[in-house]
Amino acid sequence: MRSNYDERTVSCAKYISETGKTVREAAKYFGLSKSTVHKDLTTRLPELDSELFEKVRKILDINKAERHMSGGLATKHKYQEMKERLSAVREIL
């Protein structure tokens, strides 16, 4: 019989492997903290299902490699919006 922790771990792993979502997105979907999801996937999952762990590990590695790009794009987008708002205010004045 699987414990709740084991079921939660496998559910999160299947979700990530099927959708390619990030740990942050999986945590939000399941109502858990990012730390809990990460711990489940990196510590508990290898002991439960090594094949599923390998699939998830590849996705996590890709997400980790890409995160600096999305962070940079978010910052760029933030400052573009600020610039546009400032231009709109100046036009009103």
GILINSUL-V221890 format. One line per field, one symbol per residue. phi: phi as a letter, one per 40 degrees, with the letter a starting at -180 (. if undefined). A space follows every 10 residues. Layout:
phi = ???
This chain:
phi = .ccccccccc ccccdcccbg cccccccccc gbcccccccd ccbccdccac ccdcccdccc cccccccccc cccccdcdcc cccccccccc ccc
